[in-house]
Amino acid sequence: MDEKNYTISDEELNRILLSSPLTLPDSPSNAGMSAGQIKKHFYKFVILLVKKINEKLADIYDGKDSCVFAHNTASGAHADIREILSLLEDEIEALSQVDGALGNQITSSISEHNLSTSAHNDIRQAVSYADSKAQNALVIAQGRSKAVVYDSVSELVTALAGGLDSLSVGDSVYVKGQGEPDFWVSKKYDEIQASTVPESILAGCTLTAGYYELVGFESGVDTSVFAKDADLDALASEVSGKENARGLETATGDVTLEGGKEYDCGTRTSLTLNLPDTLPDGYDVIVSFISGATATTLDAPENLVFKGDDCSGGHLYPIKNRIYEINIKKICSVPVGVVSSVDYEVIE
C-alpha cells in the first residue's frame, strides 16, 4: 500500500490563508472593496480549511478500514486477548446470577442522569457553541442576510434587550439618528446578554444587547457635518424637477468637477472624482457613468457625502450593470452627491 501524507502541508495552508482576513488591506472600504467582498475574507478560508481537513480525514479512514479488515480476518490475531475474553464470559455468566435489584438501581440512576438538563453542562455548551458557529457560517456562505432599521441606537438596544432573536450573523442594522453609525451582526449568543453600550457610539465600536454582538460600520466620513435629511430631500426634489440647461462634457481619465458643468464619463471600471480646492456658493455639478460587467471602483474625496441608490455610510458603492447619475451641490458647507441609478444591460 502506498504511503499517504495525512497532514496539511505548509504550501496548502499558505494557499488557504490567501483567502483569510490577513490579506485584507488596512482600509478595505477605501481600497474599493464592497461589504460583500470584505465579509468573504472572514469565512472563505474557514470553508477551504474544513474541506482540506475532510479530505485528510477521508484518507485516514480509508487507510484505517484496510488495516482493520486485514487484522479482523486474521484467525490468530490477539490470541491472548481471546483467552481473556473467554474467561470474562465465564465471569459475566456468574455475575448475571446476582440479584437484579442492583442492576435495576444502576439503570434507574443512568436514566435519571441522561434526562438531567444539568448533566455534562460543559459538553452541552460546547456542542451548542459549535452548532451556533456552524449555523452562522452557513448563513454567511449562503448570502442569506437581511436588514432592519431603527430610529436611534437606544431604540435598537431596547428591541434587542427585549428578546428579539430573528437576526443572523452578517445581517445589517441601520440607524436613522444623525451622527449615529449603522451596524452589522458579528455574533449571536445562545442566551440573552447584559446590555453593554460604549459611551462614544462611533464607527467600529462594539455593542452587546440581547442575543447579539453588533459592530459599527467603519467609515472615514465625519458624520457630524452631514446635512440634514430635510435639506437632502429638498435637494432631490429640486434636482428631479429642474431642466438641465448646462453644457455636456465627455470626460476621460480622472475628473475635476467644476461647478455649473455636466460630465459624461462613459463606461468605467474605475473612476476618480476630484473637487476644486474651493467650493463657491451655489456650487452645482452633474456626473454620469456606466458600471458595466465589471463594477466600477469609485475614488472620491472623503468630504464628499453620497446619498441615494447603492449608498451606505456616506459612500457610494457602484454595482455592475447600472447607469449612475450624481448631482453634487454644496449644502451647509458640505458637498453632497444625490445618487440615482437604473439597470443597464448590453444586448449583443
C-alpha positions in Angstrom: 0.0 0.0 0.0 1.3 3.4 -0.9 2.1 5.7 2.0 0.0 8.8 2.2 0.6 12.1 3.8 -2.2 12.7 6.4 -1.1 16.2 7.4 -1.9 19.6 5.7 1.3 20.9 4.1 2.7 24.4 4.6 2.0 25.1 0.9 -1.7 24.1 1.3 -2.0 26.2 4.4 -0.5 29.2 2.7 -2.9 28.9 -0.2 -5.8 28.8 2.3 -4.5 31.9 4.2 -4.6 33.9 0.9 -8.4 33.9 1.4 -8.2 35.0 5.1 -8.5 38.4 6.7 -4.7 38.6 6.8 -4.7 39.6 3.1 -7.1 42.5 3.6 -5.7 46.0 3.1 -5.6 48.2 6.1 -8.7 50.1 4.9 -10.7 47.7 2.8 -13.5 50.2 2.1 -11.1 52.9 1.0 -9.4 50.4 -1.2 -12.7 50.0 -3.1 -13.8 46.7 -1.5 -17.6 46.2 -1.0 -19.1 44.9 2.2 -19.7 41.5 0.5 -16.0 41.3 -0.6 -14.8 42.1 2.9 -17.1 39.6 4.6 -16.0 36.8 2.2 -12.5 37.1 3.7 -13.9 36.3 7.1 -15.4 32.9 6.1 -14.0 31.7 2.8 -10.7 30.5 4.3 -12.7 28.6 7.0 -14.6 26.7 4.3 -11.4 25.9 2.4 -9.7 24.7 5.6 -12.7 22.4 6.6 -12.7 20.9 3.1 -9.0 20.2 3.3 -9.4 18.6 6.8 -12.3 16.4 5.4 -10.0 15.2 2.6 -7.3 14.2 5.1 -9.8 12.5 7.3 -11.2 10.6 4.3 -7.6 9.4 3.6 -7.1 8.4 7.2 -10.4 6.4 7.4 -9.6 4.6 4.1 -6.3 3.5 5.5 -7.8 2.5 8.8 -10.5 0.4 7.2 -8.0 -1.6 5.2 -5.8 -2.2 8.3 -8.8 -3.2 10.4 -10.1 -5.6 7.8 -6.8 -7.3 7.4 -6.5 -7.6 11.2 -10.0 -8.8 11.8 -9.7 -11.6 9.2 -6.5 -13.0 10.8 -7.5 -16.1 12.8 -4.6 -15.9 15.2 -4.7 -12.2 16.0 -4.5 -11.4 19.7 -4.8 -15.0 20.9 -4.0 -13.7 24.5 -7.0 -11.3 24.3 -9.2 -14.1 23.0 -8.3 -16.2 26.0 -9.0 -13.3 28.4 -12.4 -12.8 26.7 -13.3 -16.4 27.3 -12.5 -16.1 31.0 -14.5 -12.9 31.1 -17.5 -14.6 29.6 -17.4 -17.1 32.5 -17.3 -14.2 35.0 -20.1 -12.4 33.3 -22.2 -15.5 33.4 -21.6 -15.8 37.1 -22.4 -12.2 37.8 -25.7 -12.5 35.9 -26.9 -14.7 38.7 -26.6 -11.9 41.2 -29.9 -10.4 42.4 -31.3 -7.9 39.7 -32.0 -5.2 42.3 -28.6 -3.6 41.9 -28.8 -3.7 38.2 -32.2 -2.0 38.2 -30.9 0.7 40.6 -28.0 1.4 38.2 -30.3 1.5 35.2 -32.5 3.9 37.0 -29.6 6.2 38.0 -28.3 6.2 34.5 -31.7 7.1 33.1 -32.1 9.9 35.6 -28.6 11.2 34.7 -29.3 11.1 31.0 -32.5 13.0 31.4 -31.0 15.7 33.6 -30.6 19.1 31.9 -27.7 20.0 34.1 -25.6 16.8 33.4 -22.4 17.4 31.4 -23.2 21.1 31.1 -19.8 21.8 29.8 -20.3 19.4 26.9 -23.8 20.8 26.2 -22.4 24.3 26.0 -19.5 23.2 23.7 -21.9 21.4 21.3 -24.3 24.4 21.4 -21.5 26.8 20.7 -20.2 24.7 17.8 -23.7 24.4 16.3 -24.2 28.2 16.6 -20.8 28.8 14.8 -21.7 26.3 12.0 -25.1 27.9 11.5 -23.6 31.4 11.4 -21.0 30.3 8.9 -23.7 28.7 6.7 -25.8 31.9 6.8 -22.9 33.9 5.6 -21.8 31.4 3.0 -25.3 31.2 1.5 -25.7 35.0 1.5 -29.0 34.9 3.4 -28.6 38.2 5.1 -31.3 40.9 5.8 -31.5 44.4 7.2 -33.6 46.1 9.9 -34.0 49.9 10.6 -34.4 51.8 13.9 -34.8 55.5 14.7 -31.9 55.6 17.2 -29.3 53.4 19.0 -31.4 53.5 22.2 -34.4 52.1 20.3 -32.2 49.4 18.8 -30.8 48.4 22.3 -34.3 48.3 23.8 -35.5 46.0 21.0 -32.6 43.6 21.3 -32.7 43.6 25.1 -36.4 42.7 24.8 -35.6 39.3 23.3 -35.5 40.0 19.5 -33.9 36.8 18.0 -34.8 36.9 14.3 -31.3 38.3 13.2 -28.4 36.2 12.0 -24.6 36.9 11.7 -24.0 39.2 8.8 -27.4 41.0 8.9 -27.3 44.8 8.7 -28.9 47.1 11.3 -29.4 50.7 10.1 -29.9 53.7 12.5 -31.7 56.8 11.3 -30.3 59.0 14.1 -28.0 61.9 13.0 -24.3 61.1 13.7 -25.0 57.5 14.8 -23.4 54.7 12.8 -25.1 51.7 11.3 -24.2 48.2 12.5 -23.7 44.6 11.4 -24.4 41.5 13.5 -21.0 39.9 14.3 -22.1 37.3 16.9 -25.2 35.5 18.1 -25.4 34.1 21.7 -27.5 31.2 23.0 -28.7 33.3 26.0 -29.6 37.0 26.4 -26.6 39.0 27.4 -26.4 42.1 29.7 -26.5 45.3 27.5 -23.1 46.8 27.0 -23.2 50.2 25.1 -20.0 52.2 24.7 -20.0 55.8 25.9 -19.0 57.0 22.4 -21.0 55.3 19.8 -18.7 55.6 16.7 -18.0 53.6 13.6 -16.0 50.5 14.6 -17.4 50.3 18.2 -18.8 47.1 19.6 -22.3 46.9 21.2 -23.8 44.0 23.0 -27.6 43.6 23.7 -30.0 40.6 24.0 -28.7 37.7 21.9 -26.3 39.8 19.8 -23.0 41.5 19.4 -23.0 44.3 16.8 -20.1 46.2 15.3 -20.5 49.7 13.8 -19.7 50.1 10.1 -16.3 51.6 9.6 -16.4 55.0 7.8 -13.9 57.7 7.1 -16.6 60.4 7.0 -17.2 62.7 9.9 -21.0 62.3 10.2 -21.2 65.4 12.5 -21.0 67.6 9.4 -23.7 65.7 7.4 -26.5 67.8 6.0 -30.0 67.1 7.5 -32.4 64.7 5.7 -34.8 67.6 5.1 -32.0 69.5 3.2 -31.2 66.5 1.1 -34.8 65.7 0.4 -35.3 69.3 -0.8 -32.3 69.0 -3.0 -33.5 65.7 -4.5 -36.9 67.4 -5.3 -35.2 70.3 -6.9 -33.0 68.2 -9.0 -35.8 66.0 -10.2 -37.9 69.0 -11.3 -35.1 71.1 -12.9 -34.4 71.1 -16.6 -30.7 70.6 -17.4 -29.6 73.8 -19.1 -25.8 73.3 -18.7 -23.3 72.1 -21.3 -22.4 68.4 -21.5 -18.8 67.4 -21.5 -17.4 64.0 -22.3 -14.8 63.1 -19.6 -11.9 60.6 -19.7 -9.4 59.7 -17.0 -9.6 61.5 -13.6 -12.3 64.2 -13.4 -12.1 67.5 -11.6 -15.7 68.6 -11.1 -16.0 72.3 -12.0 -19.3 74.0 -10.9 -22.0 74.5 -13.5 -21.0 71.6 -15.7 -22.3 68.1 -16.6 -19.8 65.3 -17.1 -20.5 62.1 -19.1 -17.8 59.6 -18.1 -18.9 56.7 -20.2 -18.4 53.1 -19.1 -15.8 52.8 -16.4 -14.2 50.0 -14.4 -12.6 52.7 -12.2 -13.4 56.4 -11.8 -11.6 59.1 -9.7 -13.5 62.3 -8.9 -11.8 65.4 -7.6 -13.4 68.6 -6.2 -12.0 72.1 -6.7 -9.9 73.5 -3.8 -12.7 76.0 -3.0 -16.4 75.4 -3.5 -18.3 78.6 -4.2 -21.8 79.3 -3.0 -24.3 77.8 -5.5 -21.8 75.0 -6.5 -23.7 72.6 -8.7 -22.4 69.8 -11.0 -23.8 66.6 -12.5 -21.7 63.4 -13.2 -22.9 60.3 -15.0 -21.2 57.0 -15.7 -21.9 53.3 -16.6 -20.9 50.5 -14.3 -20.7 47.6 -16.8 -20.0 43.9 -16.4 -17.2 44.8 -14.0 -18.5 47.0 -11.2 -16.9 50.5 -11.1 -14.4 51.2 -8.4 -15.1 54.8 -7.3 -12.5 57.0 -5.7 -13.9 60.3 -4.3 -12.8 62.9 -1.7 -13.6 62.0 1.9 -15.6 65.1 2.5 -18.0 64.3 -0.4 -21.1 62.8 1.1 -23.3 60.5 -1.1 -27.0 59.8 -0.5 -29.3 57.6 -2.6 -29.0 54.4 -4.6 -26.3 52.0 -3.5 -25.0 54.3 -0.8 -24.0 53.4 2.7 -22.4 55.4 5.5 -22.0 58.5 3.1 -20.1 56.4 0.4 -21.3 55.2 -3.0 -20.6 51.6 -3.8 -21.5 51.0 -7.5 -22.7 47.6 -8.6 -22.3 46.1 -12.0 -24.7 46.7 -15.0 -26.1 50.0 -13.8 -26.1 53.6 -15.0 -25.5 56.2 -12.3 -26.2 60.0 -12.2 -24.8 62.1 -9.3 -26.0 65.6 -8.7 -23.5 67.4 -6.4 -24.3 70.6 -4.5 -22.8 72.5 -1.6 -25.1 72.3 1.3 -24.2 73.8 4.7 -20.6 74.0 3.6 -20.6 70.2 2.8 -20.5 68.8 -0.8 -23.4 66.4 -1.1 -24.0 64.0 -4.0 -27.5 62.7 -4.6 -27.3 59.4 -6.5 -29.9 57.9 -8.8 -29.4 54.8 -11.0 -31.2 52.5 -13.4 -30.4 48.9 -14.5 -28.2 48.6 -17.6 -27.7 45.6 -19.9 -25.7 45.2 -23.1 -27.7 43.3 -25.7 -25.4 41.6 -28.2 
